Amino acid sequence: MFNWNKSLVGLDVGSSCVRAVELTKAKNGYQITGFAYEPLGPDSVVDGAIMDSRSVANAIKRVLTGGSFKAKKTAKQ
């Protein structure tokens, strides 16, 4: 499914929060090795459109730094 060998962080920007999950390749598939989320203020994202880009960017920064992820690559949903 993915073309990578070590670990990868998936990033999801939703209407209520930003979520990140780190997947690491294991013997029998993939293993979740990290997870972090940060709530967003009301109306930061509306119907899939980012209305407050500064707030969303700060939330992404907090998620990625606070999650202590080891991966160097990020996939965005």
ABEGO torsion letter per residue (X at the ends): XBBBABBBBBBBBBAABBBBBBBBBBAAEBBBABBBBBBBBBGABBGGBBABAAAAAAAAAAAAAAAGBABABBBBX
